[in-house]
Amino acid sequence: MLHVKTPSGNIYYNEELIKNIVALATMECNNVVGLANRNFKEDNSNLSSGIKINLTEDKSKLNIHVFVIIKYGIKISIIASDIIHLIKDSVERFLELSINSIVVNIQGIRYEN
């Protein structure tokens, strides 16, 4: 459970819930082939295997790390920017949580016909 302090009180979030929302937002990006676990292997069996989250010291904001495999042929900076925007929008809209940082780790590139 993640314990978040808000002006109106404390909220407890299941970590898997947050990871699943981040994973679904990431997969909405057309140029993402899949999530990768942190051991550099593609792992679509567990939706949240390519997501790492933690809170800032004051427990008010999220730090998010996403590990992805992308399609060949698109600028990495554009894909990363799209992923960041999708995650930020989803987390803030569904969970009303503030984000401190989002780090996109490109673990691999796949060529698709």
Backbone as a printed PyTorch tensor [residue, N CA C, xyz], in Angstrom:
tensor([[[  0.8340,  -1.1920,   0.0000],
         [  0.0000,   0.0000,   0.0000],
         [  0.8750,   1.2500,   0.0000]],

        [[  0.4710,   2.2200,  -0.7850],
         [  1.1370,   3.5130,  -0.7630],
         [  0.2880,   4.4770,   0.0440]],

        [[  0.9110,   5.1210,   0.9690],
         [  0.2340,   6.0660,   1.8510],
         [  0.5660,   7.4680,   1.3640]],

        [[ -0.4530,   8.2190,   0.9410],
         [ -0.2600,   9.5590,   0.4070],
         [ -0.9370,  10.5630,   1.3220]],

        [[ -0.1840,  11.5990,   1.6970],
         [ -0.7500,  12.6740,   2.5160],
         [ -1.3410,  13.7300,   1.5950]],

        [[ -2.5850,  14.1130,   1.8590],
         [ -3.2420,  15.1710,   1.0990],
         [ -3.7260,  16.2340,   2.0760]],

        [[ -4.0730,  17.4240,   1.5910],
         [ -4.5810,  18.4590,   2.4930],
         [ -5.8450,  18.0340,   3.2430]],

        [[ -6.6300,  17.1500,   2.6370],
         [ -7.8800,  16.7350,   3.2760],
         [ -7.7480,  15.4590,   4.1050]],

        [[ -6.5660,  14.8440,   4.1140],
         [ -6.3750,  13.6320,   4.9090],
         [ -5.4230,  12.6620,   4.2430]],

        [[ -5.4210,  11.4400,   4.7120],
         [ -4.5390,  10.4010,   4.1830],
         [ -5.3090,   9.4640,   3.2630]],

        [[ -4.6540,   9.0600,   2.1830],
         [ -5.2490,   8.1110,   1.2450],
         [ -4.2780,   6.9500,   1.0870]],

        [[ -4.8140,   5.7380,   1.0720],
         [ -4.0080,   4.5390,   0.8860],
         [ -4.3610,   3.9210,  -0.4610]],

        [[ -3.3570,   3.7610,  -1.3160],
         [ -3.5420,   3.1830,  -2.6420],
         [ -2.8340,   1.8340,  -2.7090]],

        [[ -3.4880,   0.8740,  -3.3380],
         [ -2.8370,  -0.3920,  -3.6350],
         [ -1.8060,  -0.1180,  -4.7250]],

        [[ -0.5830,  -0.5340,  -4.5060],
         [  0.4990,  -0.2610,  -5.4560],
         [  0.2080,  -0.8610,  -6.8280]],

        [[ -0.3960,  -2.0470,  -6.8750],
         [ -0.7260,  -2.6870,  -8.1550],
         [ -1.7400,  -1.8650,  -8.9450]],

        [[ -2.6630,  -1.2170,  -8.2600],
         [ -3.6390,  -0.3590,  -8.9340],
         [ -2.9270,   0.7600,  -9.6780]],

        [[ -2.0120,   1.4230,  -9.0000],
         [ -1.2760,   2.5230,  -9.6270],
         [ -0.4430,   2.0030, -10.7940]],

        [[  0.2470,   0.8880, -10.5930],
         [  1.0710,   0.3140, -11.6590],
         [  0.2270,  -0.0690, -12.8710]],

        [[ -0.9570,  -0.6320, -12.6440],
         [ -1.8210,  -1.0180, -13.7610],
         [ -2.3140,   0.1890, -14.5340]],

        [[ -2.6510,   1.2620, -13.8510],
         [ -3.0820,   2.4830, -14.5430],
         [ -1.9320,   3.0490, -15.3650]],

        [[ -0.7330,   3.0540, -14.8100],
         [  0.4470,   3.5250, -15.5450],
         [  0.7140,   2.6230, -16.7530]],

        [[  0.6170,   1.3140, -16.5740],
         [  0.8600,   0.3730, -17.6690],
         [ -0.1590,   0.5500, -18.7910]],

        [[ -1.4250,   0.6720, -18.4410],
         [ -2.4620,   0.8610, -19.4630],
         [ -2.2560,   2.1690, -20.2170]],

        [[ -1.8930,   3.2240, -19.5110],
         [ -1.6230,   4.5080, -20.1640],
         [ -0.4340,   4.3810, -21.1140]],

        [[  0.5970,   3.6780, -20.6870],
         [  1.7890,   3.4840, -21.5200],
         [  1.4470,   2.7210, -22.7890]],

        [[  0.6330,   1.6830, -22.6650],
         [  0.2810,   0.8630, -23.8180],
         [ -0.6480,   1.5840, -24.7950]],

        [[ -1.2380,   2.7120, -24.3740],
         [ -2.0460,   3.5180, -25.2910],
         [ -1.1860,   4.2000, -26.3480]],

        [[  0.0960,   4.3410, -26.0910],
         [  1.0080,   4.9510, -27.0570],
         [  1.1910,   3.9860, -28.2280]],

        [[  0.8680,   4.4420, -29.4320],
         [  0.9030,   3.5740, -30.6140],
         [  2.2780,   2.9920, -30.9050]],

        [[  3.3290,   3.6580, -30.4750],
         [  4.6790,   3.2140, -30.8080],
         [  5.3240,   2.3460, -29.7360]],

        [[  4.5630,   1.9910, -28.7050],
         [  5.0590,   1.0820, -27.6750],
         [  4.6310,  -0.3320, -28.0490]],

        [[  5.6090,  -1.2280, -28.1600],
         [  5.3320,  -2.6270, -28.4860],
         [  4.9200,  -3.3810, -27.2330]],

        [[  5.5820,  -3.0750, -26.1230],
         [  5.2600,  -3.7560, -24.8730],
         [  6.0720,  -3.2080, -23.7230]],

        [[  5.7570,  -3.7150, -22.5560],
         [  6.5120,  -3.3730, -21.3540],
         [  7.6100,  -4.4050, -21.1700]],

        [[  8.7070,  -3.9920, -20.5890],
         [  9.8180,  -4.9040, -20.3160],
         [ 10.0600,  -4.9140, -18.8200]],

        [[ 10.4180,  -6.0690, -18.2890],
         [ 10.7680,  -6.0560, -16.8760],
         [ 12.1430,  -5.4150, -16.7310]],

        [[ 12.5500,  -5.1680, -15.5310],
         [ 13.8020,  -4.4440, -15.3210],
         [ 15.0370,  -5.2830, -15.6110]],

        [[ 14.8430,  -6.5190, -16.0300],
         [ 15.9630,  -7.3800, -16.4260],
         [ 16.1260,  -7.3960, -17.9390]],

        [[ 15.5720,  -6.3900, -18.6080],
         [ 15.7050,  -6.1980, -20.0520],
         [ 14.9950,  -7.2500, -20.8860]],

        [[ 13.9970,  -7.9200, -20.3350],
         [ 13.2450,  -8.9200, -21.0870],
         [ 11.8060,  -8.4560, -21.2360]],

        [[ 11.2370,  -8.7260, -22.4040],
         [  9.8290,  -8.4000, -22.5980],
         [  8.9950,  -9.3130, -21.7210]],

        [[  8.0060,  -8.7320, -21.0610],
         [  7.1730,  -9.5170, -20.1440],
         [  5.7650,  -8.9470, -20.1530]],

        [[  4.9280,  -9.4850, -21.0340],
         [  3.5470,  -9.0230, -21.0980],
         [  2.6120,  -9.9060, -20.2850]],

        [[  3.1670, -10.8740, -19.5490],
         [  2.3360, -11.7510, -18.7350],
         [  1.8050, -11.0200, -17.5080]],

        [[  2.5660, -10.0970, -16.9880],
         [  2.1520,  -9.3120, -15.8290],
         [  2.1660,  -7.8530, -16.2470]],

        [[  1.0130,  -7.2420, -16.2820],
         [  0.8700,  -5.8900, -16.8050],
         [  1.8010,  -4.8970, -16.1360]],

        [[  2.0600,  -5.0710, -14.8670],
         [  2.8330,  -4.0700, -14.1360],
         [  4.3140,  -4.4160, -13.9800]],

        [[  4.7940,  -5.4420, -14.6800],
         [  6.1890,  -5.8560, -14.4880],
         [  7.1880,  -4.8090, -14.9550]],

        [[  6.8150,  -3.9530, -15.8730],
         [  7.7150,  -2.9250, -16.3840],
         [  7.5220,  -1.5740, -15.7410]],

        [[  6.9220,  -1.5420, -14.5570],
         [  6.6280,  -0.2820, -13.8710],
         [  7.2260,  -0.3100, -12.4740]],

        [[  7.8800,   0.7690, -12.1000],
         [  8.3880,   0.9290, -10.7350],
         [  7.8790,   2.2740, -10.2210]],

        [[  7.2850,   2.2690,  -9.0310],
         [  6.7950,   3.5210,  -8.4550],
         [  7.2680,   3.6630,  -7.0160]],

        [[  7.4500,   4.9050,  -6.6110],
         [  7.7050,   5.2140,  -5.2040],
         [  7.2790,   6.6500,  -4.9350]],

        [[  7.2130,   6.9830,  -3.6720],
         [  6.7810,   8.3160,  -3.2670],
         [  7.9750,   9.1910,  -2.9270]],

        [[  7.7730,  10.5050,  -3.0430],
         [  8.7890,  11.4430,  -2.5800],
         [  8.8800,  11.3510,  -1.0600]],

        [[  9.9180,  11.9410,  -0.4850],
         [ 10.1250,  11.8470,   0.9670],
         [  8.9500,  12.3690,   1.7770]],

        [[  8.3100,  13.4240,   1.2920],
         [  7.1740,  13.9810,   2.0380],
         [  5.8630,  13.2480,   1.7570]],

        [[  5.9380,  12.1710,   0.9670],
         [  4.7900,  11.3080,   0.6530],
         [  3.6390,  12.0520,  -0.0240]],

        [[  3.9830,  13.0400,  -0.8380],
         [  2.9340,  13.8080,  -1.4900],
         [  2.9040,  13.6260,  -3.0060]],

        [[  3.9890,  13.0980,  -3.5970],
         [  4.0600,  12.9620,  -5.0500],
         [  4.6870,  11.6250,  -5.4310]],

        [[  4.3620,  11.1900,  -6.6520],
         [  4.8690,   9.9180,  -7.1760],
         [  6.0940,  10.1090,  -8.0600]],

        [[  7.0150,   9.1720,  -7.9610],
         [  8.0980,   9.0090,  -8.9270],
         [  7.7880,   7.7230,  -9.6840]],

        [[  7.7780,   7.8000, -11.0020],
         [  7.3910,   6.6620, -11.8330],
         [  8.5170,   6.3360, -12.8080]],

        [[  8.8810,   5.0560, -12.8830],
         [  9.8440,   4.5620, -13.8660],
         [  9.1220,   3.5320, -14.7260]],

        [[  9.2090,   3.7060, -16.0450],
         [  8.5480,   2.8140, -16.9890],
         [  9.6190,   2.2010, -17.8860]],

        [[  9.5540,   0.8850, -18.0720],
         [ 10.5190,   0.1610, -18.8990],
         [  9.7700,  -0.3780, -20.1130]],

        [[ 10.1260,   0.1130, -21.3210],
         [  9.3400,  -0.2030, -22.5160],
         [ 10.2040,  -0.7150, -23.6650]],

        [[  9.5110,  -1.3810, -24.5840],
         [ 10.0740,  -1.7690, -25.8720],
         [  9.2660,  -1.0110, -26.9190]],

        [[  9.9660,  -0.3510, -27.8340],
         [  9.2890,   0.5220, -28.7960],
         [  9.4750,   0.0090, -30.2270]],

        [[  8.6650,   0.5810, -31.1300],
         [  8.7790,   0.2660, -32.5490],
         [  9.9770,   0.9940, -33.1460]],

        [[ 10.6020,   0.3430, -34.1080],
         [ 11.7120,   0.9390, -34.8410],
         [ 11.1780,   2.0010, -35.7960]],

        [[ 11.9090,   3.1090, -35.9460],
         [ 11.5970,   4.0810, -36.9790],
         [ 11.0150,   5.3910, -36.4900]],

        [[ 10.7390,   5.5190, -35.2320],
         [ 10.1870,   6.7560, -34.6780],
         [ 11.2190,   7.3480, -33.7220]],

        [[ 11.3330,   8.6730, -33.6990],
         [ 12.2750,   9.3180, -32.7840],
         [ 11.9540,   8.9430, -31.3420]],

        [[ 12.9750,   8.5220, -30.6250],
         [ 12.7980,   8.0990, -29.2340],
         [ 12.2680,   9.2390, -28.3800]],

        [[ 12.7360,  10.4530, -28.6170],
         [ 12.2770,  11.5940, -27.8110],
         [ 10.7820,  11.8470, -27.9810]],

        [[ 10.2620,  11.6110, -29.1630],
         [  8.8240,  11.7940, -29.4100],
         [  8.0240,  10.7240, -28.6710]],

        [[  8.4810,   9.4760, -28.7510],
         [  7.7910,   8.3850, -28.0600],
         [  7.8130,   8.6170, -26.5540]],

        [[  8.9740,   8.9650, -26.0150],
         [  9.0910,   9.2080, -24.5680],
         [  8.1760,  10.3440, -24.1310]],

        [[  8.1260,  11.4020, -24.9120],
         [  7.2490,  12.5320, -24.5890],
         [  5.7810,  12.1130, -24.5930]],

        [[  5.3850,  11.3060, -25.5730],
         [  4.0060,  10.8070, -25.6350],
         [  3.6750,   9.9460, -24.4170]],

        [[  4.5990,   9.0630, -24.0420],
         [  4.3840,   8.1930, -22.8790],
         [  4.2190,   9.0300, -21.6160]],

        [[  5.0970,  10.0040, -21.4300],
         [  5.0300,  10.8700, -20.2460],
         [  3.6890,  11.5870, -20.1800]],

        [[  3.2490,  12.1280, -21.3030],
         [  1.9650,  12.8420, -21.3380],
         [  0.8030,  11.9050, -20.9910]],

        [[  0.7930,  10.7060, -21.5680],
         [ -0.2910,   9.7520, -21.3090],
         [ -0.3280,   9.3200, -19.8410]],

        [[  0.8360,   9.0460, -19.2680],
         [  0.8940,   8.6400, -17.8590],
         [  0.4280,   9.7690, -16.9600]],

        [[  0.9610,  10.9580, -17.1850],
         [  0.6090,  12.1120, -16.3450],
         [ -0.8950,  12.3590, -16.3800]],

        [[ -1.4660,  12.3360, -17.5730],
         [ -2.8980,  12.5760, -17.7260],
         [ -3.7180,  11.5120, -16.9970]],

        [[ -3.3710,  10.2480, -17.1630],
         [ -4.1420,   9.1600, -16.5460],
         [ -4.0490,   9.1650, -15.0280]],

        [[ -2.8440,   9.3110, -14.4970],
         [ -2.6640,   9.2850, -13.0410],
         [ -3.3670,  10.4670, -12.3910]],

        [[ -3.2220,  11.6430, -12.9750],
         [ -3.8610,  12.8200, -12.3860],
         [ -5.3800,  12.7660, -12.5270]],

        [[ -5.8730,  12.2200, -13.6360],
         [ -7.3200,  12.1740, -13.8570],
         [ -8.0000,  11.0990, -13.0130]],

        [[ -7.4390,   9.8900, -12.9920],
         [ -8.0840,   8.7760, -12.2970],
         [ -7.8020,   8.7420, -10.8000]],

        [[ -6.5890,   9.0810, -10.4160],
         [ -6.1880,   8.9370,  -9.0170],
         [ -6.0460,  10.2640,  -8.2790]],

        [[ -6.0300,  11.3520,  -9.0160],
         [ -5.8360,  12.6860,  -8.4430],
         [ -4.5530,  12.7540,  -7.6160]],

        [[ -3.5020,  12.0940,  -8.1220],
         [ -2.1920,  12.1210,  -7.4800],
         [ -1.2720,  13.0570,  -8.2510]],

        [[ -0.3910,  13.7260,  -7.5310],
         [  0.6090,  14.5790,  -8.1660],
         [  1.8300,  13.7440,  -8.5190]],

        [[  2.4720,  14.1220,  -9.6080],
         [  3.6490,  13.3960, -10.0680],
         [  4.8730,  14.2820,  -9.9160]],

        [[  5.9040,  13.7290,  -9.3130],
         [  7.1790,  14.4240,  -9.1750],
         [  8.0440,  14.1890, -10.4090]],

        [[  8.1360,  12.9240, -10.8480],
         [  8.9570,  12.6100, -12.0200],
         [  8.4400,  11.3590, -12.7210]],

        [[  8.6580,  11.3410, -14.0330],
         [  8.3860,  10.1570, -14.8470],
         [  9.6480,   9.8970, -15.6570]],

        [[ 10.1960,   8.7040, -15.5150],
         [ 11.3990,   8.3180, -16.2540],
         [ 11.0230,   7.1840, -17.1990]],

        [[ 11.2650,   7.3940, -18.4880],
         [ 10.9860,   6.3710, -19.4950],
         [ 12.3060,   5.7010, -19.8580]],

        [[ 12.3930,   4.4090, -19.6110],
         [ 13.5830,   3.6150, -19.9260],
         [ 13.2930,   2.7790, -21.1640]],

        [[ 13.9910,   3.0620, -22.2610],
         [ 13.8140,   2.2890, -23.4850],
         [ 14.6980,   1.0480, -23.3620]],

        [[ 14.0750,  -0.1160, -23.2470],
         [ 14.8020,  -1.3650, -23.0350],
         [ 15.0830,  -2.1120, -24.3360]],

        [[ 14.3850,  -1.7300, -25.4000],
         [ 14.6130,  -2.4150, -26.6600],
         [ 13.8050,  -1.7810, -27.7760]],

        [[ 14.1880,  -2.1310, -28.9930],
         [ 13.4940,  -1.6430, -30.1840],
         [ 13.1480,  -2.8570, -31.0280]],

        [[ 11.9340,  -2.8780, -31.5450],
         [ 11.4980,  -4.0030, -32.3690],
         [ 11.0960,  -3.4820, -33.7480]],

        [[ 11.5770,  -4.1690, -34.7640],
         [ 11.2040,  -3.8480, -36.1310],
         [  9.9450,  -4.6230, -36.4700]],

        [[  8.9200,  -3.9040, -36.9200],
         [  7.6670,  -4.5600, -37.3080],
         [  7.3190,  -4.1760, -38.7290]],

        [[  6.8520,  -5.1530, -39.5130],
         [  6.4510,  -4.8970, -40.9040],
         [  5.1020,  -4.2640, -40.9620]]])
